[in-house]
Amino acid sequence: MSSSCLVLLLHFLLLLEFSSLSHGASPSVYESFVKCLTTKSIPQSDISKIVYSANNPSFNPILQAYIRNRRFVNSSTTSKPVIIVTPTQESHVSGAVLCTKEANLQLKIRSGGHDYEGISYISNVPFIMLDMFNLRSISVNVTDETAWVEAGATLGELYYNIWTKSNVLGFPAGVCPTVGVGGHLSGGGYGNMLRKFGLSVDHVLDARLVDANGRILDRKAMGEDMFWAIKGGGGASFGVILAFRIQLVQVPQTVTYFRVERFIVQNATDAVVQWQNVASKIDNSLYMRLLIQPITVKDKNKAKGAKSSKTIRATFIALFLGDSSRLMSLVSKEFPALGLKKQDCLEMSWIDSVLQWANFDNTTKADVLLNRTGDPLNFLKRKSDYVQVPIPRDRLESISQKMISLGKVGLVFNPYGGRMAEIPEDKTPFPHRAGILFKIQYSVNWNDGGVAAEKDYLSQIRDLYSFMTPYVSKNPRQAYLNYRDLDIGTNDHVSHSLEEGRVYGTKYFKNNFDRLVKVKSIVDPRNFFRNEQSIPTQWKRRKMF
């Protein structure tokens, strides 16, 4: 039999095996796994509370509780884990790692479920899902301005716990409160204070994780190379992140927020052109996100029933770490095309700005950040790019016309500069630092679950991504790990794992990819911790299936 035919046969047998397992762990698989856990000194009373087979009534509610993308909710087409483990202690994680290895299954690790491609809870091979939501304790030390936060905590829970201890401390991380800490920090951690303070990983002091041998390690025990790797290289490639110790940052008692909309007829293009030249160079305390969206409007001057028309709306959303008077002075001088007015500016506390950025109204109490459910689910797709040179006005106009013709895909421009430009590319695995003007997130949501709708919307976002090729970074075309995008490459971890990993790895990590591979090859040589876009090893992995 030829090698190509053998590979096809192996894949076919693998799919047959997964097809039977995905509908529920066979008694032997489940019972063997439970028996294995007892040999790891985990009491039976604990096991019964944290291990779920597909026959358990709680299995589907737990699985679906942290699925954030409706594309992966469909029970008939979305693969399911053989077993779900919901650890409540660090020893449970260690046992789950060792017993998954003994079962020759893949381990998927979920802390919040916000990975856009769902790779923490789906797979094309039999797998066990380790859901970290029970491990979410947070301990804030105001004296030394640090905190320990477990991987299953959400950013909202972290922000709330900091606020209850101090109104002048914060942490630079994402604006969505239901994002899990484990994945967010290990992938970089991007938020609206990055121009002042950098990324979340730039403030990680220590960590605890379980490695491929089931050992619980802190920074000293894991060594500086592995500690470097999990600060932006994706923790799930190297182990199970248990907790991070983070350095908090000082925030003023008064910050200022504004949200200003401009349309093409209101000279929005002028404002976007000027934004490109200002947003990464203005005072580091000011972060101005720009949303560019195609929308449908009705002409108020036309008769009732007249047809609507499509246009582009530019929305400028800002956080300024200071008062509105200083903000107005800055923007009036350096960004006059925005036409910012004093009444656009809202002064508030830092925690209230967290609520504003999460789209809560002014009357919302901070304890809403403890809600782990989040907004109603949408079908969605995201992609990313980095821009190093301002896009000329005529090209912006072409992009606007392209977006109008497509109809639904929006762009989010996230400015860089400031502290980001001061940190060397190899300080952490996250390399997108100096020379970046802004990052682009491509965004499309839809509500129709049909196959035709998904094909249409995925086609739209991929079309716009292709159209943007001349205006973004090149060699490599860079991408942000936490805006996970399987379009840019995947890995089957069989015969050409390193070559396949390099395709997406250089986009996410540039020259840091090779160091990540070296670390991976040392700490997890058999490539136990793997997913569709994980860091590969330097040599061929022995096949586990």
C-alpha positions as CSV (number, residue, x, y, z in Angstrom):
1,M,0.0,0.0,0.0
2,S,1.4,3.5,-0.9
3,S,2.2,6.0,1.9
4,S,-0.6,8.3,0.6
5,C,-3.2,5.5,0.7
6,L,-2.1,4.6,4.2
7,V,-2.5,8.1,5.4
8,L,-6.0,8.3,4.0
9,L,-6.9,5.0,5.6
10,L,-5.6,6.1,9.0
11,H,-7.6,9.3,8.7
12,F,-10.7,7.3,7.8
13,L,-10.3,5.0,10.8
14,L,-9.7,7.9,13.0
15,L,-13.0,9.5,11.9
16,L,-14.9,6.3,12.5
17,E,-13.5,6.0,16.0
18,F,-14.3,9.7,16.7
19,S,-17.8,9.3,15.3
20,S,-18.6,6.5,17.8
21,L,-16.9,8.2,20.7
22,S,-18.4,11.7,20.1
23,H,-21.9,10.5,20.9
24,G,-20.8,9.5,24.4
25,A,-17.8,7.9,26.2
26,S,-18.0,4.2,26.0
27,P,-18.2,2.6,29.4
28,S,-14.6,1.4,29.1
29,V,-13.3,4.9,28.2
30,Y,-15.2,6.7,31.0
31,E,-14.5,4.0,33.6
32,S,-10.9,3.7,32.7
33,F,-10.5,7.4,33.0
34,V,-12.2,7.5,36.4
35,K,-10.1,4.6,37.6
36,C,-7.0,6.4,36.5
37,L,-7.9,9.5,38.4
38,T,-8.3,7.4,41.6
39,T,-4.7,6.2,41.1
40,K,-3.6,9.9,41.1
41,S,-4.9,10.3,44.7
42,I,-8.1,12.1,43.7
43,P,-10.9,11.0,46.0
44,Q,-14.0,9.3,44.4
45,S,-16.2,12.0,46.0
46,D,-14.3,14.7,44.0
47,I,-14.3,12.7,40.8
48,S,-18.1,12.3,40.9
49,K,-18.4,16.1,41.0
50,I,-16.0,17.0,38.3
51,V,-16.1,14.3,35.6
52,Y,-19.0,14.2,33.1
53,S,-19.7,11.6,30.4
54,A,-22.0,12.5,27.6
55,N,-24.7,10.5,29.3
56,N,-24.7,12.8,32.3
57,P,-27.6,15.3,32.3
58,S,-25.1,18.1,33.1
59,F,-22.9,17.4,30.2
60,N,-24.6,19.5,27.5
61,P,-25.3,22.5,29.8
62,I,-21.7,22.6,30.8
63,L,-20.4,22.2,27.3
64,Q,-22.7,25.0,26.0
65,A,-22.3,27.4,28.9
66,Y,-19.1,28.8,27.5
67,I,-19.6,28.5,23.8
68,R,-19.4,32.1,22.6
69,N,-19.9,31.5,18.8
70,R,-23.2,30.0,17.6
71,R,-21.4,28.5,14.7
72,F,-20.3,25.8,17.1
73,V,-23.5,25.1,19.0
74,N,-25.2,22.8,16.6
75,S,-25.3,19.4,18.3
76,S,-25.5,17.4,15.0
77,T,-22.5,19.0,13.2
78,T,-20.2,20.1,16.1
79,S,-17.9,17.5,17.6
80,K,-18.3,16.9,21.3
81,P,-15.7,15.8,23.9
82,V,-15.7,12.3,25.1
83,I,-15.5,13.5,28.7
84,I,-15.7,16.9,30.3
85,V,-13.6,17.6,33.4
86,T,-14.3,20.7,35.6
87,P,-11.5,20.8,38.1
88,T,-11.9,22.6,41.5
89,Q,-8.3,22.0,42.7
90,E,-4.9,22.1,41.1
91,S,-4.4,18.4,41.7
92,H,-7.5,17.7,39.6
93,V,-5.8,19.4,36.6
94,S,-2.6,17.4,37.1
95,G,-4.6,14.1,37.3
96,A,-6.6,15.0,34.2
97,V,-3.5,15.6,32.2
98,L,-1.9,12.3,33.2
99,C,-5.1,10.3,32.7
100,T,-5.8,11.9,29.3
101,K,-2.3,10.8,28.3
102,E,-2.9,7.3,29.5
103,A,-6.1,7.2,27.5
104,N,-4.3,8.3,24.3
105,L,-6.7,11.2,23.8
106,Q,-6.3,14.8,23.0
107,L,-6.8,17.4,25.7
108,K,-8.6,20.7,25.0
109,I,-8.4,23.5,27.6
110,R,-11.2,26.1,28.0
111,S,-11.0,29.1,30.3
112,G,-13.7,31.4,28.9
113,G,-14.7,30.1,25.4
114,H,-14.0,33.3,23.6
115,D,-11.6,31.7,21.1
116,Y,-13.2,32.8,17.9
117,E,-12.7,29.4,16.2
118,G,-13.9,27.3,19.1
119,I,-10.7,25.2,19.3
120,S,-10.9,25.0,23.1
121,Y,-14.0,22.8,22.8
122,I,-14.1,21.2,19.4
123,S,-11.8,18.8,17.6
124,N,-11.7,16.4,14.7
125,V,-10.2,13.6,16.9
126,P,-11.5,12.2,20.2
127,F,-10.7,14.5,23.0
128,I,-11.3,15.4,26.7
129,M,-12.2,18.9,27.5
130,L,-10.8,20.5,30.6
131,D,-13.0,23.4,31.6
132,M,-11.4,25.7,34.1
133,F,-14.4,27.8,35.1
134,N,-14.3,26.5,38.7
135,L,-10.8,27.7,39.2
136,R,-11.4,31.4,39.4
137,S,-10.2,32.8,42.7
138,I,-8.6,36.2,42.8
139,S,-6.4,37.6,45.5
140,V,-5.5,41.3,45.3
141,N,-2.6,42.7,47.4
142,V,-3.0,46.5,47.5
143,T,0.3,47.0,49.4
144,D,2.5,45.7,46.6
145,E,-0.1,46.4,43.9
146,T,-0.2,42.8,42.7
147,A,-2.8,40.1,42.3
148,W,-3.0,36.3,41.8
149,V,-5.8,35.4,39.4
150,E,-6.8,31.9,38.4
151,A,-7.2,31.0,34.8
152,G,-10.9,30.4,34.9
153,A,-11.7,33.9,36.2
154,T,-13.1,36.4,33.8
155,L,-11.7,39.9,33.1
156,G,-14.9,41.3,34.6
157,E,-14.3,39.4,37.8
158,L,-10.7,40.6,37.9
159,Y,-11.7,44.2,37.4
160,Y,-14.4,44.1,40.0
161,N,-12.1,42.5,42.6
162,I,-9.4,45.2,42.0
163,W,-12.1,47.9,42.3
164,T,-13.4,46.6,45.6
165,K,-9.9,47.0,47.0
166,S,-8.8,50.3,45.5
167,N,-10.2,53.0,43.2
168,V,-6.7,54.0,42.0
169,L,-5.6,50.6,40.7
170,G,-6.5,48.9,37.5
171,F,-5.1,46.4,35.0
172,P,-4.5,46.7,31.2
173,A,-6.5,44.0,29.6
174,G,-9.5,43.5,27.2
175,V,-12.8,45.4,27.2
176,C,-15.1,42.3,27.1
177,P,-15.8,41.3,30.7
178,T,-16.6,37.7,30.0
179,V,-13.3,36.8,28.4
180,G,-11.4,34.2,30.4
181,V,-8.1,35.2,32.0
182,G,-6.1,32.1,31.1
183,G,-6.4,32.4,27.3
184,H,-6.4,36.2,27.3
185,L,-3.2,36.7,29.1
186,S,-1.3,33.7,27.6
187,G,-2.2,35.0,24.1
188,G,-1.0,38.6,24.8
189,G,-3.9,40.5,26.3
190,Y,-4.9,43.6,24.4
191,G,-7.0,46.5,25.9
192,N,-7.7,50.2,25.9
193,M,-4.7,51.1,28.2
194,L,-2.0,49.5,26.0
195,R,-0.6,52.8,24.8
196,K,0.1,53.8,28.4
197,F,1.0,50.4,29.9
198,G,1.5,47.9,27.1
199,L,-0.1,44.5,27.0
200,S,-1.4,42.3,29.9
201,V,1.6,40.0,29.5
202,D,3.9,42.9,30.0
203,H,2.7,42.9,33.6
204,V,2.8,39.1,34.4
205,L,5.2,38.5,37.3
206,D,4.7,34.7,37.9
207,A,2.5,31.9,36.9
208,R,1.4,28.4,37.9
209,L,0.8,25.7,35.4
210,V,0.6,21.9,34.9
211,D,3.1,20.6,32.4
212,A,3.0,17.5,30.2
213,N,4.3,15.3,33.0
214,G,1.5,16.5,35.4
215,R,3.9,18.6,37.5
216,I,2.6,21.8,39.0
217,L,5.2,24.5,38.3
218,D,5.7,28.1,39.2
219,R,8.1,30.6,37.4
220,K,11.2,29.3,39.2
221,A,10.4,25.7,38.6
222,M,9.4,26.0,35.0
223,G,12.4,28.2,34.1
224,E,12.6,31.5,32.2
225,D,12.3,30.0,28.7
226,M,8.9,28.4,29.5
227,F,7.8,31.5,31.4
228,W,8.7,33.6,28.4
229,A,6.8,31.3,26.1
230,I,3.4,31.4,28.0
231,K,3.5,35.2,28.0
232,G,2.0,35.7,24.6
233,G,2.9,32.4,22.9
234,G,-0.4,30.7,23.9
235,G,-0.4,28.8,27.1
236,A,-2.3,25.8,25.6
237,S,0.8,24.8,23.6
238,F,2.9,24.3,26.7
239,G,0.7,23.3,29.6
240,V,-2.5,24.1,31.5
241,I,-2.3,27.6,32.9
242,L,-3.6,27.5,36.5
243,A,-3.0,31.1,37.6
244,F,-1.0,34.3,36.9
245,R,0.5,36.8,39.3
246,I,0.1,40.2,37.8
247,Q,1.4,43.7,38.5
248,L,-1.5,46.2,38.8
249,V,-1.2,49.7,37.4
250,Q,-2.1,53.0,38.9
251,V,-5.1,54.8,37.3
252,P,-6.3,58.3,38.0
253,Q,-9.4,58.8,40.1
254,T,-11.0,60.6,37.1
255,V,-10.8,59.3,33.5
256,T,-12.7,60.5,30.5
257,Y,-14.7,58.6,27.9
258,F,-16.1,59.7,24.6
259,R,-18.0,58.1,21.7
260,V,-18.4,60.2,18.5
261,E,-20.0,59.1,15.3
262,R,-19.2,60.6,11.9
263,F,-20.7,59.7,8.4
264,I,-19.2,60.3,5.0
265,V,-21.4,63.3,4.5
266,Q,-20.0,64.7,7.7
267,N,-16.4,64.5,6.4
268,A,-15.8,61.1,8.1
269,T,-13.0,60.3,5.6
270,D,-11.1,63.5,6.6
271,A,-11.3,62.3,10.3
272,V,-10.1,58.8,9.4
273,V,-7.2,60.2,7.4
274,Q,-6.1,62.4,10.3
275,W,-6.7,59.6,12.9
276,Q,-4.1,57.4,11.1
277,N,-1.5,60.1,11.6
278,V,-2.4,61.0,15.1
279,A,-3.8,58.0,17.1
280,S,-0.4,56.3,17.6
281,K,1.6,59.5,18.3
282,I,-0.7,61.5,20.6
283,D,-0.3,61.5,24.4
284,N,0.1,58.0,25.7
285,S,-2.8,58.4,28.1
286,L,-5.2,58.6,25.2
287,Y,-6.5,55.6,23.4
288,M,-8.9,56.1,20.5
289,R,-10.4,53.1,18.8
290,L,-12.0,53.6,15.4
291,L,-14.9,51.5,14.1
292,I,-15.7,51.6,10.4
293,Q,-19.1,50.0,9.5
294,P,-21.4,49.9,6.5
295,I,-24.9,50.9,7.5
296,T,-28.2,51.6,5.8
297,V,-29.8,55.0,6.2
298,K,-33.0,56.7,5.0
299,D,-33.0,60.0,3.4
300,K,-35.1,62.3,5.6
301,N,-35.7,64.7,2.7
302,K,-37.3,62.1,0.5
303,A,-40.9,61.1,0.6
304,K,-42.1,58.4,2.9
305,G,-41.4,55.0,1.6
306,A,-38.4,56.1,-0.4
307,K,-35.6,53.5,-0.8
308,S,-32.8,53.4,1.8
309,S,-29.2,54.0,0.9
310,K,-25.9,52.6,2.2
311,T,-23.1,54.6,3.6
312,I,-20.1,54.3,6.0
313,R,-20.2,55.3,9.6
314,A,-17.0,56.0,11.5
315,T,-17.2,55.7,15.3
316,F,-14.4,57.0,17.5
317,I,-14.4,55.5,21.0
318,A,-11.8,56.8,23.5
319,L,-10.4,56.3,27.0
320,F,-8.3,59.2,28.4
321,L,-6.5,58.7,31.7
322,G,-7.2,62.2,32.8
323,D,-9.9,64.9,33.0
324,S,-11.9,66.3,30.1
325,S,-10.3,69.7,30.0
326,R,-6.9,68.3,29.3
327,L,-8.4,65.9,26.8
328,M,-10.1,68.7,24.9
329,S,-6.9,70.6,24.8
330,L,-5.1,67.6,23.3
331,V,-7.7,66.7,20.7
332,S,-8.5,70.2,19.6
333,K,-4.8,70.8,18.9
334,E,-3.8,67.4,17.4
335,F,-7.0,66.0,16.0
336,P,-9.2,68.9,14.9
337,A,-10.8,66.9,12.1
338,L,-12.8,65.0,14.8
339,G,-14.6,68.1,15.9
340,L,-14.8,66.9,19.5
341,K,-17.0,69.0,21.8
342,K,-16.9,69.3,25.6
343,Q,-20.4,67.8,25.8
344,D,-19.1,64.6,24.1
345,C,-16.7,64.0,27.0
346,L,-17.9,62.0,30.1
347,E,-15.7,62.1,33.2
348,M,-16.0,59.0,35.4
349,S,-14.0,56.5,37.5
350,W,-11.9,53.8,35.9
351,I,-14.4,51.1,36.8
352,D,-17.2,53.1,35.3
353,S,-15.2,53.4,32.1
354,V,-14.9,49.6,32.1
355,L,-18.7,49.4,32.1
356,Q,-19.0,52.0,29.3
357,W,-16.6,50.1,27.0
358,A,-18.6,47.0,27.7
359,N,-21.7,48.9,26.4
360,F,-23.5,49.1,29.7
361,D,-25.4,52.3,30.5
362,N,-24.6,55.0,33.0
363,T,-26.8,53.5,35.7
364,T,-25.3,50.0,35.7
365,K,-23.6,48.9,38.9
366,A,-20.2,47.4,38.9
367,D,-21.3,44.0,40.2
368,V,-22.7,43.3,36.6
369,L,-19.0,42.5,35.9
370,L,-19.5,39.3,37.9
371,N,-22.0,38.0,35.4
372,R,-20.3,35.3,33.4
373,T,-23.1,34.8,30.8
374,G,-22.4,37.7,28.5
375,D,-24.4,39.0,25.6
376,P,-26.8,36.8,23.5
377,L,-24.8,34.6,21.1
378,N,-24.2,35.5,17.4
379,F,-22.8,33.5,14.6
380,L,-19.5,35.3,13.9
381,K,-16.1,35.3,12.2
382,R,-13.1,37.5,13.0
383,K,-9.8,38.1,11.2
384,S,-6.8,40.5,11.9
385,D,-4.1,42.6,10.2
386,Y,-1.5,45.2,11.1
387,V,-0.9,48.5,9.4
388,Q,2.5,50.1,9.3
389,V,2.0,52.9,6.7
390,P,-1.1,55.2,6.6
391,I,-3.6,54.2,4.0
392,P,-4.0,57.1,1.5
393,R,-7.3,58.9,1.2
394,D,-8.2,57.6,-2.2
395,R,-7.5,54.0,-1.0
396,L,-9.7,54.6,2.1
397,E,-12.5,55.7,-0.3
398,S,-12.0,52.5,-2.3
399,I,-12.2,50.4,0.9
400,S,-15.4,52.2,1.9
401,Q,-17.0,51.4,-1.4
402,K,-15.9,47.8,-1.1
403,M,-17.4,47.5,2.3
404,I,-20.7,49.0,1.1
405,S,-20.8,46.6,-1.8
406,L,-20.2,43.6,0.6
407,G,-22.7,44.9,3.0
408,K,-22.0,43.5,6.5
409,V,-18.3,43.3,7.3
410,G,-17.0,46.0,9.7
411,L,-13.4,47.1,10.6
412,V,-12.0,48.0,14.0
413,F,-8.8,50.0,14.0
414,N,-6.9,49.7,17.3
415,P,-4.1,52.3,17.7
416,Y,-0.5,51.4,18.8
417,G,2.4,53.6,19.7
418,G,3.3,54.8,23.1
419,R,4.5,52.0,25.5
420,M,4.0,49.4,22.8
421,A,6.7,51.0,20.6
422,E,9.1,51.0,23.5
423,I,9.1,47.2,24.2
424,P,11.5,45.0,22.1
425,E,9.8,42.5,19.8
426,D,11.5,39.6,21.5
427,K,10.7,40.7,25.1
428,T,7.7,38.4,24.9
429,P,6.5,36.1,22.1
430,F,4.1,38.8,21.0
431,P,6.1,40.6,18.4
432,H,3.8,43.4,17.0
433,R,5.4,46.4,18.7
434,A,7.4,49.2,17.1
435,G,6.5,50.3,13.6
436,I,2.8,49.4,14.0
437,L,0.4,52.2,13.5
438,F,-2.7,50.2,14.3
439,K,-4.2,46.7,14.3
440,I,-7.3,45.8,12.3
441,Q,-10.0,43.5,13.4
442,Y,-12.3,42.3,10.7
443,S,-15.7,41.6,12.1
444,V,-19.0,40.1,10.9
445,N,-22.0,38.7,12.9
446,W,-25.2,37.1,11.6
447,N,-28.3,35.5,13.1
448,D,-29.3,33.0,10.4
449,G,-28.0,29.6,11.2
450,G,-28.4,28.2,7.6
451,V,-25.5,26.9,5.6
452,A,-26.1,29.5,2.8
453,A,-25.9,32.4,5.3
454,E,-22.7,31.1,6.8
455,K,-21.2,30.7,3.4
456,D,-22.2,34.2,2.4
457,Y,-20.8,35.9,5.5
458,L,-17.6,34.0,5.5
459,S,-17.2,34.9,1.9
460,Q,-17.7,38.6,2.6
461,I,-15.1,38.8,5.4
462,R,-12.5,36.8,3.4
463,D,-13.2,39.0,0.3
464,L,-12.5,42.2,2.3
465,Y,-9.4,40.6,3.9
466,S,-8.1,39.9,0.4
467,F,-8.9,43.4,-0.8
468,M,-6.9,44.9,2.1
469,T,-3.7,43.0,1.1
470,P,-1.9,46.0,-0.4
471,Y,-2.4,48.2,2.7
472,V,-1.2,45.9,5.5
473,S,2.0,44.3,6.8
474,K,3.9,42.0,4.5
475,N,6.5,39.2,4.8
476,P,4.9,38.1,6.9
477,R,1.4,39.4,6.9
478,Q,1.0,39.6,10.6
479,A,-2.0,38.4,12.7
480,Y,-3.0,38.5,16.4
481,L,-3.1,35.2,18.2
482,N,-6.1,36.1,20.4
483,Y,-8.1,37.0,17.2
484,R,-7.8,33.3,16.3
485,D,-8.2,32.7,12.6
486,L,-7.9,29.2,11.1
487,D,-7.9,30.6,7.6
488,I,-4.3,31.5,7.9
489,G,-3.1,27.9,8.4
490,T,-3.7,24.8,10.5
491,N,-1.7,21.8,11.7
492,D,-2.6,18.1,11.7
493,H,0.6,17.4,13.8
494,V,1.6,14.3,11.7
495,S,4.2,14.3,9.0
496,H,4.9,18.0,8.3
497,S,4.0,19.6,11.6
498,L,6.9,22.1,11.7
499,E,6.3,23.3,8.2
500,E,2.6,23.6,8.7
501,G,3.2,25.4,12.0
502,R,5.5,27.9,10.4
503,V,2.8,29.0,8.0
504,Y,0.6,30.5,10.8
505,G,3.3,30.7,13.4
506,T,5.3,33.4,11.6
507,K,2.1,35.5,11.2
508,Y,1.4,35.3,14.9
509,F,4.9,35.5,16.2
510,K,7.3,36.6,13.4
511,N,10.9,35.7,14.4
512,N,9.8,34.6,17.9
513,F,8.3,31.5,16.3
514,D,11.6,29.6,16.2
515,R,12.3,30.2,19.9
516,L,8.8,29.0,20.8
517,V,9.5,25.8,18.8
518,K,12.7,25.2,20.7
519,V,10.9,25.7,24.1
520,K,8.1,23.5,23.0
521,S,10.5,20.7,21.9
522,I,12.1,20.7,25.4
523,V,9.1,21.0,27.7
524,D,6.6,18.9,25.6
525,P,8.7,16.8,23.2
526,R,5.8,14.4,22.4
527,N,3.5,17.3,21.6
528,F,0.8,16.3,24.1
529,F,-0.5,19.9,24.3
530,R,-1.6,20.6,20.8
531,N,-4.5,22.1,18.8
532,E,-5.1,23.3,15.2
533,Q,-2.7,26.2,15.6
534,S,-0.4,25.2,18.5
535,I,3.4,25.5,18.5
536,P,4.9,22.3,16.9
537,T,8.0,20.5,18.0
538,Q,11.3,20.3,16.0
539,W,10.8,16.7,15.2
540,K,8.0,14.4,14.1
541,R,5.7,13.4,16.9
542,R,5.0,9.7,17.5
543,K,1.4,9.2,16.5
544,M,-0.8,8.7,19.5
545,F,-3.9,7.3,17.7
